[in-house]
Amino acid sequence: MGRWRETSSRLPAALVALGLGALSVPGQAERVFPAEAIARWEHHSFTGETDYELVTVDGRRAVRATCNGDSASGLYLEEPIDLSETPIIEWRWRVDSVYSDINEQSQEGDDFPARIYAVHEPTWLRWKTRALNYVWASGEPEGSSWQNPFQSRARMVAVNSGPPEDGAQWQTVTRDLRADFRRHHGEVPEELTALAIMTDCDNHGGSTRAWYGRIRLKSSDERFAD
């Protein structure tokens, strides 16, 4: 499904409640959204309910997403994120399976075991909304990108692809948001206005589970200690 079909303009207006935001890291431009905070982000359903639950796996706290048959819902945070200060996004995730016999560039195949959205929506110019969908693809190769089949202003970027090797293993992904917006949208916004996670299976009708660890926004691609 076209998540968000009208990108963040489809999201209910929401104030950031206590505990939903990031932790500041003294002495460096970094904001961390731990799994405990992500689990309390606002919930939005398109079709059915993907189940999101805070769990501990391999000694790490994570948000486990369980999708069965006909569900597409996500967790989102509406909060300004200054890309001049924290242009790098880094996150951990894992999946236990991917979908088979699926064309992910079609409306019928627009389902992914795991997604992270980065959205820029100008307050008064919503027609200029732009979004990046970082996805764990089932078949599209890692590094590929394409226009969302429902929404021309959203760009899909496959950062992982295929079934996890040696079972479900944590993967760490690091992306330069400014570079990706420039590459895929031709312009760089000053800020993000929303982040979201989603695991969906409503179009394909399959089932899967994914785990989302902490999301980190930082000033450089240097790997900091967890």
N, CA, C and O of each residue as an XYZ file, in Angstrom:
904
protein
N       0.838     -1.190      0.000
C       0.000      0.000      0.000
C       0.872      1.238      0.000
O       2.025      1.186      0.428
N       0.325      2.369     -0.483
C       1.098      3.597     -0.580
C       1.236      4.274      0.755
O       0.414      5.127      1.090
N       2.232      3.935      1.525
C       2.421      4.461      2.867
C       3.310      5.677      2.832
O       4.310      5.549      2.125
N       3.161      6.774      3.418
C       1.773      7.183      3.632
C       1.288      7.668      2.281
O       2.022      8.412      1.629
N       0.084      7.293      1.806
C      -0.310      7.597      0.431
C      -0.204      9.087      0.153
O       0.255      9.496     -0.914
N      -0.618      9.876      1.090
C      -0.408     11.312      0.968
C       0.710     11.723      1.918
O       0.712     12.824      2.468
N       1.653     10.816      2.092
C       2.751     10.964      3.043
C       2.210     11.543      4.334
O       1.133     11.145      4.777
N       2.929     12.476      4.952
C       2.534     12.859      6.301
C       1.235     13.637      6.347
O       0.673     13.794      7.431
N       0.720     14.140      5.208
C      -0.552     14.836      5.246
C      -1.689     13.910      5.610
O      -2.765     14.384      5.974
N      -1.490     12.582      5.524
C      -2.483     11.626      5.961
C      -2.409     11.355      7.454
O      -3.304     10.721      8.012
N      -1.359     11.823      8.102
C      -1.200     11.547      9.519
C      -2.062     12.497     10.324
O      -2.155     13.676      9.981
N      -2.696     12.020     11.384
C      -3.415     12.925     12.272
C      -2.438     13.902     12.900
O      -1.301     13.550     13.216
N      -2.901     15.139     13.078
C      -2.054     16.105     13.767
C      -1.851     15.635     15.194
O      -2.803     15.250     15.873
N      -0.601     15.669     15.646
C      -0.322     15.142     16.988
C       0.768     15.955     17.650
O       1.779     16.286     17.030
N       0.556     16.267     18.892
C       1.615     16.870     19.682
C       2.527     15.777     20.182
O       2.090     14.651     20.420
N       3.787     16.105     20.339
C       4.743     15.116     20.825
C       4.591     15.004     22.335
O       4.906     15.943     23.066
N       4.115     13.870     22.797
C       3.872     13.672     24.222
C       5.169     13.361     24.955
O       6.155     12.941     24.351
N       5.151     13.572     26.244
C       6.314     13.265     27.061
C       6.708     11.820     26.875
O       5.876     10.919     26.983
N       7.989     11.600     26.594
C       8.474     10.235     26.437
C       8.488      9.753     25.008
O       9.029      8.680     24.740
N       7.910     10.504     24.062
C       7.893     10.052     22.677
C       9.116     10.531     21.913
O       9.432      9.994     20.851
N       9.795     11.518     22.430
C      10.870     12.113     21.672
C      12.205     11.443     21.894
O      12.305     10.369     22.488
N      13.237     12.120     21.391
C      14.575     11.540     21.417
C      15.300     11.907     22.695
O      14.956     12.874     23.373
N      16.307     11.115     23.006
C      17.240     11.441     24.066
C      18.373     12.260     23.472
O      18.900     11.916     22.414
N      18.750     13.336     24.139
C      19.895     14.122     23.704
C      21.163     13.511     24.272
O      21.183     13.006     25.394
N      22.210     13.568     23.480
C      23.500     13.040     23.916
C      24.426     14.214     24.166
O      24.785     14.913     23.218
N      24.830     14.458     25.415
C      25.673     15.615     25.725
C      26.975     15.583     24.934
O      27.589     14.532     24.751
N      27.381     16.776     24.466
C      28.690     16.908     23.846
C      28.741     16.552     22.378
O      29.799     16.674     21.761
N      27.633     16.115     21.795
C      27.647     15.806     20.373
C      26.244     15.976     19.805
O      25.246     15.826     20.510
N      26.193     16.294     18.509
C      24.908     16.465     17.847
C      24.341     15.088     17.546
O      24.616     14.508     16.496
N      23.560     14.576     18.463
C      22.995     13.245     18.301
C      21.683     13.161     19.065
O      21.559     13.678     20.175
N      20.713     12.505     18.459
C      19.438     12.249     19.116
C      19.142     10.766     18.954
O      19.293     10.209     17.867
N      18.729     10.146     20.014
C      18.497      8.707     20.002
C      17.049      8.428     20.380
O      16.554      8.907     21.401
N      16.381      7.646     19.542
C      15.035      7.169     19.834
C      15.152      5.700     20.230
O      15.215      4.841     19.350
N      15.183      5.385     21.510
C      15.268      3.983     21.914
C      13.969      3.255     21.618
O      12.934      3.879     21.382
N      14.032      1.938     21.634
C      12.839      1.144     21.337
C      11.698      1.480     22.277
O      10.537      1.468     21.869
N      12.013      1.782     23.543
C      10.965      2.120     24.506
C      10.182      3.354     24.070
O       8.975      3.436     24.298
N      10.867      4.321     23.441
C      10.190      5.520     22.949
C       9.407      5.224     21.673
O       8.274      5.678     21.515
N      10.017      4.460     20.759
C       9.342      4.136     19.498
C       8.032      3.403     19.761
O       7.041      3.635     19.069
N       8.023      2.521     20.758
C       6.811      1.759     21.073
C       5.666      2.662     21.502
O       4.506      2.255     21.439
N       5.971      3.887     21.941
C       4.932      4.812     22.387
C       4.611      5.878     21.347
O       3.855      6.810     21.623
N       5.183      5.744     20.148
C       4.800      6.671     19.086
C       3.327      6.483     18.744
O       2.718      5.470     19.087
N       2.767      7.484     18.058
C       1.365      7.414     17.648
C       1.159      6.261     16.667
O       2.023      5.966     15.840
N       0.005      5.622     16.776
C      -0.335      4.500     15.898
C      -1.304      4.981     14.827
O      -2.233      5.737     15.109
N      -1.074      4.530     13.585
C      -1.996      4.871     12.496
C      -2.241      3.634     11.647
O      -1.297      2.981     11.201
N      -3.511      3.314     11.426
C      -3.879      2.121     10.665
C      -4.423      2.506      9.297
O      -5.210      3.444      9.168
N      -3.991      1.768      8.277
C      -4.545      1.886      6.936
C      -5.525      0.750      6.678
O      -6.639      0.973      6.206
N      -5.101     -0.458      6.991
C      -5.930     -1.654      6.856
C      -5.560     -2.605      7.982
O      -4.400     -2.999      8.106
N      -6.523     -2.972      8.793
C      -6.222     -3.903      9.863
C      -5.197     -3.344     10.836
O      -4.939     -2.141     10.859
N      -4.620     -4.220     11.632
C      -3.692     -3.795     12.670
C      -2.450     -4.685     12.674
O      -2.527     -5.862     13.026
N      -1.321     -4.127     12.287
C      -0.053     -4.792     12.566
C       0.190     -4.677     14.068
O       0.021     -3.605     14.649
N       0.584     -5.774     14.689
C       0.788     -5.772     16.133
C       2.206     -5.310     16.461
O       3.180     -5.903     15.997
N       2.316     -4.259     17.253
C       3.612     -3.745     17.692
C       3.738     -3.950     19.198
O       2.867     -3.541     19.965
N       4.825     -4.585     19.608
C       5.007     -4.915     21.019
C       6.463     -4.708     21.412
O       7.375     -5.103     20.686
N       6.671     -4.086     22.563
C       8.016     -3.893     23.087
C       8.499     -5.196     23.713
O       7.860     -5.733     24.617
N       9.640     -5.704     23.222
C      10.158     -6.993     23.683
C      11.664     -6.873     23.916
O      12.279     -5.859     23.589
N      12.235     -7.917     24.482
C      13.685     -8.046     24.600
C      14.126     -9.245     23.780
O      13.622    -10.352     23.973
N      15.064     -9.032     22.867
C      15.567    -10.112     22.031
C      17.083     -9.983     21.945
O      17.606     -8.905     21.661
N      17.778    -11.073     22.189
C      19.245    -11.066     22.215
C      19.780    -10.010     23.179
O      20.821     -9.402     22.932
N      19.066     -9.801     24.270
C      19.496     -8.834     25.258
C      19.244     -7.391     24.890
O      19.676     -6.486     25.604
N      18.542     -7.154     23.769
C      18.274     -5.795     23.321
C      16.777     -5.532     23.337
O      15.975     -6.406     23.010
N      16.414     -4.320     23.721
C      15.021     -3.914     23.635
C      14.706     -3.587     22.183
O      15.519     -2.987     21.480
N      13.525     -3.987     21.745
C      13.121     -3.782     20.358
C      11.609     -3.726     20.278
O      10.905     -4.212     21.163
N      11.120     -3.126     19.205
C       9.695     -3.158     18.892
C       9.477     -4.284     17.891
O       9.970     -4.229     16.765
N       8.737     -5.301     18.309
C       8.441     -6.421     17.413
C       7.143     -6.132     16.674
O       6.123     -5.810     17.284
N       7.197     -6.252     15.347
C       6.023     -6.056     14.497
C       5.600     -7.405     13.931
O       6.410     -8.117     13.336
N       4.332     -7.754     14.116
C       3.795     -9.013     13.606
C       2.670     -8.703     12.639
O       1.691     -8.045     12.994
N       2.821     -9.186     11.405
C       1.861     -8.893     10.339
C       1.310    -10.206      9.805
O       2.070    -11.095      9.423
N      -0.011    -10.326      9.778
C      -0.651    -11.559      9.324
C      -1.771    -11.255      8.342
O      -2.820    -10.737      8.724
N      -1.545    -11.578      7.082
C      -2.613    -11.646      6.095
C      -3.144    -10.359      5.528
O      -3.123    -10.178      4.310
N      -3.619     -9.459      6.353
C      -4.293     -8.275      5.826
C      -4.156     -7.121      6.807
O      -5.155     -6.620      7.324
N      -2.947     -6.706      7.061
C      -2.766     -5.590      7.988
C      -1.712     -4.633      7.468
O      -0.732     -5.028      6.836
N      -1.942     -3.379      7.750
C      -1.010     -2.321      7.365
C      -1.217     -1.164      8.326
O      -2.112     -0.341      8.137
N      -0.397     -1.105      9.343
C      -0.448      0.013     10.276
C       0.965      0.300     10.750
O       1.836     -0.569     10.723
N       1.174      1.529     11.181
C       2.517      1.929     11.557
C       2.537      2.784     12.805
O       1.493      3.182     13.322
N       3.736      3.061     13.279
C       3.973      3.958     14.400
C       4.730      5.168     13.880
O       5.696      5.023     13.131
N       4.297      6.366     14.272
C       4.918      7.561     13.720
C       5.126      8.619     14.796
O       4.456      8.637     15.829
N       6.068      9.485     14.515
C       6.388     10.624     15.369
C       6.425     11.868     14.511
O       7.175     11.925     13.536
N       5.633     12.863     14.853
C       5.696     14.166     14.203
C       6.535     15.091     15.081
O       6.128     15.469     16.179
N       7.704     15.444     14.577
C       8.623     16.280     15.348
C       9.660     16.840     14.387
O      10.194     16.088     13.572
N       9.965     18.134     14.451
C      10.987     18.686     13.555
C      12.370     18.146     13.882
O      12.770     18.078     15.044
N      13.087     17.766     12.845
C      14.445     17.240     12.979
C      15.335     18.035     12.033
O      15.198     17.932     10.814
N      16.234     18.816     12.581
C      17.090     19.720     11.818
C      18.171     18.918     11.094
O      19.049     18.332     11.728
N      18.099     18.899      9.767
C      19.061     18.113      8.997
C      20.427     18.784      8.893
O      21.400     18.141      8.500
N      20.512     20.057      9.235
C      21.836     20.687      9.265
C      22.625     20.231     10.487
O      23.856     20.268     10.480
N      21.925     19.802     11.537
C      22.586     19.336     12.751
C      22.751     17.819     12.771
O      23.786     17.305     13.194
N      21.729     17.115     12.315
C      21.761     15.643     12.371
C      21.312     15.064     11.029
O      20.185     14.586     10.909
N      22.184     15.104     10.023
C      21.808     14.614      8.694
C      21.918     13.102      8.525
O      21.434     12.558      7.532
N      22.538     12.424      9.468
C      22.773     10.983      9.339
C      21.763     10.223     10.190
O      21.584     10.527     11.369
N      21.111      9.244      9.596
C      20.205      8.373     10.337
C      20.803      6.969     10.377
O      21.318      6.466      9.379
N      20.724      6.359     11.540
C      21.249      5.004     11.721
C      20.236      4.219     12.546
O      19.700      4.724     13.532
N      19.981      2.992     12.138
C      19.039      2.176     12.898
C      19.427      0.709     12.823
O      20.216      0.289     11.976
N      18.845     -0.054     13.739
C      18.999     -1.509     13.749
C      17.636     -2.134     13.517
O      16.625     -1.680     14.052
N      17.629     -3.203     12.694
C      16.402     -3.967     12.515
C      16.731     -5.382     12.090
O      17.869     -5.701     11.747
N      15.719     -6.216     12.120
C      15.862     -7.602     11.668
C      14.487     -8.106     11.265
O      13.467     -7.608     11.740
N      14.468     -9.105     10.378
C      13.213     -9.730      9.957
C      13.409    -11.240     10.007
O      14.532    -11.737      9.913
N      12.302    -11.960     10.156
C      12.452    -13.422     10.153
C      12.105    -14.041      8.812
O      12.387    -15.217      8.580
N      11.485    -13.249      7.909
C      11.154    -13.777      6.582
C      10.807    -12.624      5.660
O      10.527    -11.512      6.106
N      10.830    -12.909      4.362
C      10.394    -11.948      3.353
C       9.260    -12.581      2.554
O       8.916    -13.744      2.764
N       8.681    -11.806      1.637
C       7.556    -12.294      0.843
C       8.052    -12.923     -0.458
O       9.091    -12.529     -0.988
N       7.312    -13.892     -0.963
C       7.665    -14.559     -2.219
C       6.676    -14.180     -3.309
O       5.546    -13.776     -3.035
N       7.128    -14.320     -4.562
C       6.267    -14.057     -5.721
C       5.601    -12.693     -5.612
O       4.376    -12.585     -5.644
N       6.411    -11.664     -5.483
C       5.880    -10.322     -5.270
C       6.608     -9.326     -6.162
O       7.831     -9.378     -6.297
N       5.853     -8.421     -6.766
C       6.420     -7.326     -7.547
C       6.302     -6.062     -6.704
O       5.243     -5.437     -6.645
N       7.390     -5.697     -6.060
C       7.345     -4.608     -5.088
C       7.181     -3.229     -5.714
O       6.936     -2.252     -5.006
N       7.315     -3.144     -7.028
C       7.109     -1.860     -7.685
C       5.670     -1.666     -8.138
O       5.335     -0.631     -8.714
N       4.819     -2.649     -7.884
C       3.403     -2.558     -8.249
C       2.559     -2.257     -7.018
O       3.000     -2.456     -5.887
N       1.343     -1.777     -7.249
C       0.434     -1.545     -6.132
C       0.099     -2.849     -5.423
O      -0.043     -2.871     -4.200
N      -0.026     -3.931     -6.178
C      -0.364     -5.222     -5.580
C       0.776     -5.780     -4.731
O       0.549     -6.628     -3.868
N       1.987     -5.312     -4.969
C       3.137     -5.841     -4.251
C       3.808     -4.850     -3.319
O       4.933     -5.075     -2.872
N       3.123     -3.754     -3.026
C       3.722     -2.716     -2.184
C       3.602     -3.088     -0.706
O       2.950     -2.390      0.071
N       4.235     -4.189     -0.335
C       4.307     -4.673      1.044
C       5.767     -4.960      1.386
O       6.524     -5.447      0.546
N       6.154     -4.658      2.617
C       7.547     -4.852      3.020
C       7.618     -5.359      4.455
O       6.866     -4.901      5.315
N       8.523     -6.304      4.715
C       8.683     -6.785      6.084
C       9.046     -5.675      7.068
O       8.669     -5.728      8.239
N       9.783     -4.666      6.585
C      10.176     -3.557      7.462
C      10.375     -2.302      6.628
O      10.906     -2.352      5.518
N       9.940     -1.177      7.182
C      10.117      0.129      6.537
C      10.436      1.172      7.601
O      10.001      1.073      8.748
N      11.195      2.157      7.197
C      11.360      3.382      7.975
C      11.128      4.555      7.030
O      11.746      4.649      5.969
N      10.233      5.442      7.430
C       9.921      6.636      6.649
C      10.658      7.845      7.202
O      10.780      8.014      8.416
N      11.147      8.680      6.296
C      11.656     10.001      6.645
C      10.877     10.998      5.798
O      10.955     10.962      4.570
N      10.129     11.886      6.442
C       9.154     12.726      5.746
C       9.461     14.199      5.960
O       9.787     14.632      7.066
N       9.348     14.959      4.873
C       9.390     16.419      4.954
C       8.090     16.948      4.383
O       7.779     16.726      3.213
N       7.326     17.653      5.219
C       6.059     18.238      4.785
C       6.023     19.706      5.169
O       5.861     20.021      6.348
N       6.170     20.624      4.201
C       6.081     22.043      4.529
C       4.704     22.384      5.097
O       3.691     21.842      4.656
N       4.676     23.273      6.064
C       3.425     23.593      6.754
C       2.368     24.127      5.807
O       1.205     23.730      5.888
N       2.756     25.022      4.912
C       1.773     25.676      4.050
C       1.806     25.173      2.614
O       0.977     25.586      1.803
N       2.731     24.303      2.287
C       2.867     23.823      0.910
C       2.869     22.305      0.910
O       3.870     21.679      0.562
N       1.741     21.712      1.303
C       1.713     20.263      1.443
C       1.901     19.542      0.115
O       2.292     18.375      0.092
N       1.629     20.220     -0.973
C       1.867     19.602     -2.273
C       3.359     19.391     -2.525
O       3.744     18.667     -3.443
N       4.196     20.029     -1.704
C       5.640     19.836     -1.827
C       6.174     18.791     -0.849
O       7.386     18.668     -0.671
N       5.279     18.043     -0.220
C       5.707     16.975      0.680
C       6.589     15.983     -0.070
O       6.298     15.610     -1.207
N       7.670     15.564      0.581
C       8.573     14.568      0.018
C       8.871     13.527      1.097
O       8.966     13.854      2.280
N       9.015     12.282      0.677
C       9.290     11.218      1.640
C      10.290     10.224      1.071
O      10.315      9.955     -0.130
N      11.109      9.687      1.961
C      11.969      8.548      1.661
C      11.443      7.354      2.436
O      11.193      7.447      3.638
N      11.276      6.235      1.749
C      10.880      4.969      2.368
C      12.074      4.032      2.311
O      12.370      3.480      1.251
N      12.755      3.842      3.410
C      13.836      2.863      3.468
C      13.210      1.511      3.789
O      12.526      1.366      4.802
N      13.443      0.517      2.923
C      12.731     -0.752      3.066
C      13.690     -1.937      3.089
O      14.783     -1.901      2.523
N      13.235     -2.986      3.766
C      13.843     -4.311      3.637
C      13.044     -5.005      2.545
O      11.911     -5.429      2.771
N      13.630     -5.118      1.375
C      12.922     -5.635      0.211
C      12.921     -7.157      0.201
O      13.811     -7.801      0.758
N      11.907     -7.714     -0.442
C      11.847     -9.166     -0.609
C      12.591     -9.611     -1.855
O      13.286    -10.627     -1.839
N      12.447     -8.845     -2.950
C      13.041     -9.250     -4.212
C      13.876     -8.190     -4.893
O      14.867     -8.509     -5.549
N      13.488     -6.918     -4.747
C      14.270     -5.850     -5.364
C      15.671     -5.833     -4.751
O      15.811     -5.973     -3.536
N      16.707     -5.665     -5.572
C      18.076     -5.762     -5.048
C      18.434     -4.619     -4.108
O      17.935     -3.502     -4.240
N      19.299     -4.922     -3.171
C      19.805     -3.894     -2.268
C      20.471     -2.788     -3.075
O      21.255     -3.061     -3.983
N      20.159     -1.551     -2.744
C      20.699     -0.411     -3.464
C      19.779      0.126     -4.540
O      20.019      1.209     -5.074
N      18.727     -0.614     -4.868
C      17.796     -0.151     -5.891
C      16.811      0.851     -5.300
O      16.631      0.917     -4.084
N      16.178      1.628     -6.171
C      15.181      2.602     -5.737
C      14.138      2.754     -6.826
O      14.407      2.499     -7.999
N      12.941      3.172     -6.427
C      11.852      3.337     -7.381
C      10.779      4.226     -6.777
O      10.725      4.427     -5.564
N       9.934      4.750     -7.638
C       8.825      5.589     -7.193
C       7.748      4.730     -6.553
O       7.412      3.662     -7.063
N       7.210      5.196     -5.440
C       6.115      4.471     -4.816
C       4.949      4.366     -5.790
O       4.578      5.366     -6.406
N       4.356      3.173     -5.948
C       3.300      2.999     -6.944
C       2.005      3.731     -6.611
O       1.145      3.878     -7.479
N       1.852      4.188     -5.384
C       0.659      4.940     -5.001
C       0.904      6.440     -4.951
O      -0.021      7.224     -5.165
N       2.133      6.848     -4.673
C       2.400      8.254     -4.380
C       3.717      8.686     -5.012
O       4.789      8.210     -4.637
N       3.618      9.597     -5.977
C       4.800      9.998     -6.734
C       5.806     10.772     -5.893
O       6.972     10.882     -6.273
N       5.377     11.306     -4.762
C       6.282     12.106     -3.936
C       7.025     11.274     -2.895
O       7.779     11.804     -2.079
N       6.802      9.973     -2.939
C       7.511      9.073     -2.022
C       8.446      8.181     -2.825
O       8.052      7.613     -3.844
N       9.667      8.062     -2.370
C      10.675      7.269     -3.068
C      11.068      6.081     -2.206
O      11.373      6.229     -1.022
N      11.055      4.891     -2.821
C      11.421      3.668     -2.125
C      12.916      3.409     -2.308
O      13.440      3.536     -3.415
N      13.599      3.047     -1.226
C      15.033      2.769     -1.272
C      15.276      1.445     -0.552
O      15.044      1.341      0.653
N      15.741      0.436     -1.287
C      15.998     -0.882     -0.698
C      17.375     -0.872     -0.035
O      18.399     -0.821     -0.716
N      17.389     -0.921      1.284
C      18.660     -0.899      2.016
C      19.078     -2.291      2.480
O      20.247     -2.518      2.793
N      18.134     -3.216      2.524
C      18.405     -4.644      2.713
C      17.500     -5.393      1.760
O      16.474     -4.869      1.327
N      17.878     -6.622      1.431
C      17.070     -7.373      0.480
C      17.200     -8.865      0.731
O      18.267     -9.366      1.085
N      16.085     -9.566      0.537
C      16.101    -11.013      0.604
C      16.015    -11.553      2.014
O      16.078    -10.799      2.985
N      15.871    -12.872      2.122
C      15.752    -13.499      3.442
C      17.021    -13.306      4.252
O      18.115    -13.266      3.687
N      16.893    -13.187      5.562
C      18.086    -13.003      6.397
C      18.985    -14.225      6.340
O      18.511    -15.359      6.396
N      20.274    -13.989      6.231
C      21.229    -15.092      6.204
C      21.411    -15.653      7.615
O      21.475    -14.904      8.590
N      21.492    -16.974      7.705
C      21.702    -17.636      9.003
C      20.620    -17.261     10.003
O      20.891    -17.050     11.185
N      19.374    -17.181      9.502
C      18.276    -16.825     10.387
C      18.201    -15.331     10.614
O      18.965    -14.556     10.038
N      17.268    -14.942     11.461
C      17.072    -13.517     11.731
C      18.274    -12.958     12.482
O      18.574    -13.386     13.596
N      18.959    -12.002     11.865
C      20.121    -11.365     12.471
C      19.937     -9.855     12.418
O      19.349     -9.319     11.478
N      20.440     -9.188     13.425
C      20.367     -7.735     13.437
C      21.214     -7.148     12.310
O      22.339     -7.584     12.064
N      20.657     -6.163     11.644
C      21.372     -5.399     10.630
C      21.386     -3.935     11.065
O      20.377     -3.412     11.538
N      22.524     -3.283     10.905
C      22.635     -1.850     11.179
C      22.729     -1.114      9.851
O      23.567     -1.441      9.010
N      21.869     -0.124      9.666
C      21.813      0.644      8.424
C      22.134      2.100      8.740
O      21.613      2.660      9.705
N      22.985      2.708      7.930
C      23.329      4.120      8.072
C      23.096      4.815      6.737
O      23.570      4.351      5.699
N      22.370      5.921      6.765
C      22.077      6.673      5.540
C      22.293      8.163      5.784
O      22.064      8.677      6.879
N      22.742      8.837      4.727
C      22.871     10.288      4.732
C      21.563     10.858      4.176
O      21.316     10.785      2.972
N      20.737     11.418      5.040
C      19.415     11.891      4.626
C      19.504     13.001      3.589
O      18.736     13.007      2.627
N      20.414     13.925      3.766
C      20.530     15.016      2.798
C      20.944     14.494      1.429
O      20.403     14.922      0.409
N      21.893     13.578      1.401
C      22.320     13.008      0.124
C      21.184     12.230     -0.532
O      21.010     12.295     -1.749
N      20.413     11.496      0.264
C      19.319     10.712     -0.307
C      18.190     11.601     -0.809
O      17.615     11.318     -1.860
N      17.857     12.669     -0.088
C      16.836     13.593     -0.592
C      17.312     14.253     -1.881
O      16.531     14.404     -2.821
N      18.574     14.647     -1.939
C      19.104     15.267     -3.157
C      19.063     14.280     -4.324
O      18.688     14.649     -5.438
N      19.443     13.040     -4.074
C      19.496     12.033     -5.130
C      18.096     11.679     -5.640
O      17.886     11.537     -6.845
N      17.165     11.540     -4.737
C      15.859     11.006     -5.125
C      14.784     12.068     -5.333
O      13.776     11.805     -5.990
N      14.987     13.261     -4.783
C      13.985     14.316     -4.933
C      14.545     15.596     -5.538
O      13.791     16.527     -5.819
N      15.853     15.655     -5.740
C      16.441     16.812     -6.397
C      16.588     18.037     -5.523
O      17.000     19.090     -6.010
N      16.262     17.930     -4.241
C      16.396     19.057     -3.331
C      16.554     18.531     -1.910
O      16.175     17.402     -1.598
N      17.123     19.379     -1.058
C      17.395     18.976      0.320
C      16.569     19.844      1.262
O      16.770     21.058      1.298
N      15.654     19.268      2.019
C      14.883     20.063      2.974
C      15.737     20.473      4.163
O      16.748     19.837      4.462
N      15.329     21.531      4.833
C      16.047     21.957      6.028
C      15.798     21.018      7.193
O      16.645     20.869      8.074
N      14.630     20.385      7.194
C      14.289     19.524      8.317
C      13.359     18.402      7.889
O      12.683     18.492      6.864
N      13.334     17.354      8.681
C      12.272     16.364      8.600
C      11.135     16.824      9.495
O      11.352     17.536     10.476
N       9.926     16.414      9.151
C       8.775     16.715     10.002
C       8.173     15.462     10.615
O       7.329     15.565     11.505
N       8.582     14.282     10.163
C       8.046     13.045     10.736
C       8.983     11.882     10.454
O       9.680     11.848      9.439
N       8.980     10.934     11.376
C       9.597      9.623     11.208
C       8.523      8.577     11.462
O       7.587      8.814     12.225
N       8.659      7.412     10.820
C       7.683      6.345     11.043
C       8.325      4.991     10.773
O       9.298      4.883     10.027
N       7.759      3.964     11.396
C       8.113      2.582     11.077
C       6.841      1.867     10.655
O       5.747      2.220     11.096
N       6.986      0.857      9.798
C       5.812      0.070      9.437
C       6.215     -1.277      8.856
O       7.178     -1.384      8.096
N       5.462     -2.295      9.230
C       5.512     -3.626      8.635
C       4.121     -3.900      8.093
O       3.146     -3.835      8.841
N       4.007     -4.208      6.793
C       2.676     -4.361      6.197
C       2.618     -5.591      5.304
O       3.624     -6.024      4.741
N       1.404     -6.146      5.188
C       1.213     -7.368      4.398
C      -0.176     -7.417      3.777
O      -0.649     -8.495      3.415
N      -0.838     -6.274      3.647
C      -2.237     -6.269      3.212
C      -2.411     -6.526      1.726
O      -3.406     -7.131      1.327
N      -1.482     -6.089      0.902
C      -1.633     -6.285     -0.543
C      -1.262     -7.704     -0.964
O      -1.977     -8.337     -1.740
N      -0.151     -8.189     -0.449
C       0.336     -9.514     -0.822
C      -0.392    -10.615     -0.070
O      -0.574    -11.714     -0.592
N      -0.809    -10.321      1.162
C      -1.536    -11.304      1.947
C      -0.670    -12.310      2.669
O      -1.165    -13.349      3.105
N       0.617    -12.025      2.806
C       1.508    -12.949      3.496
C       1.567    -12.661      4.984
O       0.684    -12.008      5.540
N       2.605    -13.149      5.614
C       2.819    -12.886      7.034
C       4.317    -12.808      7.297
O       5.113    -13.457      6.616
N       4.689    -12.015      8.282
C       6.094    -11.874      8.644
C       6.199    -11.228     10.013
O       5.212    -10.743     10.566
N       7.398    -11.231     10.544
C       7.704    -10.497     11.764
C       8.985     -9.703     11.551
O       9.897    -10.136     10.847
N       9.030     -8.541     12.171
C      10.227     -7.699     12.123
C      10.469     -7.130     13.510
O       9.555     -7.022     14.326
N      11.726     -6.766     13.759
C      12.096     -6.141     15.021
C      12.824     -4.844     14.707
O      13.742     -4.818     13.887
N      12.407     -3.773     15.363
C      13.027     -2.463     15.188
C      13.751     -2.080     16.475
O      13.144     -2.001     17.543
N      15.057     -1.843     16.358
C      15.825     -1.360     17.495
C      15.848      0.154     17.520
O      15.008      0.805     16.898
N      16.806      0.712     18.235
C      16.863      2.160     18.371
C      17.144      2.828     17.028
O      17.785      2.248     16.151
N      16.655      4.048     16.885
C      16.924      4.896     15.724
C      17.765      6.062     16.219
O      17.438      6.696     17.222
N      18.838      6.335     15.514
C      19.777      7.371     15.944
C      19.942      8.394     14.826
O      20.122      8.027     13.665
N      19.880      9.667     15.174
C      20.165     10.766     14.261
C      21.421     11.456     14.761
O      21.530     11.773     15.945
N      22.374     11.690     13.861
C      23.666     12.207     14.306
C      24.290     13.081     13.238
O      23.768     13.206     12.130
N      25.428     13.691     13.592
C      26.048     14.677     12.715
C      26.994     14.066     11.703
O      27.301     14.695     10.690
N      27.466     12.846     11.956
C      28.386     12.205     11.023
C      28.097     10.720     10.990
O      27.324     10.212     11.802
N      28.728     10.009     10.031
C      28.487      8.578      9.910
C      29.429      7.756     10.776
O      29.538      6.542     10.604
N      30.108      8.416     11.706
C      30.936      7.682     12.657
C      30.050      6.777     13.506
O      28.999      7.208     13.982
N      30.462      5.537     13.696
C      29.717      4.593     14.516
C      30.047      4.819     15.983
O      31.182      4.619     16.415
N      29.041      5.238     16.744
C      29.227      5.431     18.171
C      28.933      4.134     18.899
O      28.182      3.294     18.405
N      29.516      3.973     20.056
C      29.270      2.774     20.858
C      27.819      2.750     21.313
O      27.258      3.794     21.643
N      27.199      1.554     21.334
C      25.811      1.421     21.773
C      25.714      1.609     23.284
O      24.623      1.533     23.848
